[in-house]
Amino acid sequence: MKAIVHTSYGPPDVLRLKEVAKPAKPGSGEVLLRVHASAVDPGVWHVTAGLPYLIRATPYGLRGSKPRVRGMDAAGVVEAVGPGVTRFRPGDEVYGTCDGAFAEYACVKQDQLASKPSGLDFAEAAAIPVSGCAALQALRDAGRVRAEQRVLVIGASGGVGGFAVQLAKAFGAHVTGVCGSAGADMVRSLGADEVLDYTREDPTDGTRRYDLVLDIAGNRPLHRLRRALTPRGTLVIVGGESGGRWAGGMGRTLRAMMLSPFVGQRLVGLISSQTHGDLRLLAELVEAGTVKPVVHRTYPLADVPDAIRHLRGGQVPGKITIHL
């Protein structure tokens, strides 16, 4: 089968399209998925480059001489099921995450899948899992969002941000989205009550205060983010592109968590996951018309390096997906 293979850390070009062995059969609790679409997100670039260096010590780092197939988001059709699988059967259209989604076939744990939302094509469905679950968990779990709260989403036009705007509105919040001018119309169309262009005004200048701030892949210092919070407000840091080569954005998250017990505001980081329950909830919200994925552009499997470069170029509204 064709797959995007990773053998050394470096720029996107280290990812190569290769012929590799198709998974023989799914293990216990797994399904064999015929992948029709995947997606890219900043995490794909980080594991490709091996930056920050801490990522090399995680399960996603390269190990020994064995090549890794990259990609996490996946949407496709179940080809076979392993022992103990009760949720799915061959022929089911599903979506979720796995380790190695940039391939024609992948073995996926059933707990990381849900039925594909009806009315979506595979590329649209593949745009949801990683970013949609991160947005949901940032708001509901880390942020403890409530109706009537004022929520600021920094990075509102990106993959996670677009879902966060829609989900915050679904929770009944008043939502202000922060993005560049190129993404402003899209953020408004997703339901934001207000949109701030960060090139023209600083959302952290202290003139506005919010109950909940989501800083998505940002690099603003903590003291500036805290100025945007009410005295008892909550800051949720979702990723980050600042910091050195060792810890990267994780350093800022750790500093926030260490400071939080000593101030009136809650400062937390997010480590998201993709579960059957949350994927099913997101599918229900999509089918109800409450949430929709925004696909900016779709690339063929062979052009995954170009897709990553496009994402790294910035100002990408919505998600970039991969068609197989």
Secondary structure, DSSP 8 states (H G I E B T S, - for coil): -EEEEE-S-SSGGGEEEEE-----S--TTEEEEEEEEEEE-HHHHHHHHT-SGGGGGSTTS--TT--EE---EEEEEEEEE-TT--S--TT-EEEEE-S--SBSEEEEEGGGEEE--TT--HHHHHTSHHHHHHHHHIIIIIS---TT-EEEEETTTSHHHHHHHHHHHHTT-EEEEEE-GGGHHHHHHTT-SEEEETTT--TTSSSS-EEEEEEES----HHHHHHTEEEEEEEEEE--S-S-TTTTTHHHHHHHHHHGGGSSSEEEE------HHHHHHHHHHHHTTS----EEEEEEGGGHHHHHHHHHTS---SEEEEE-
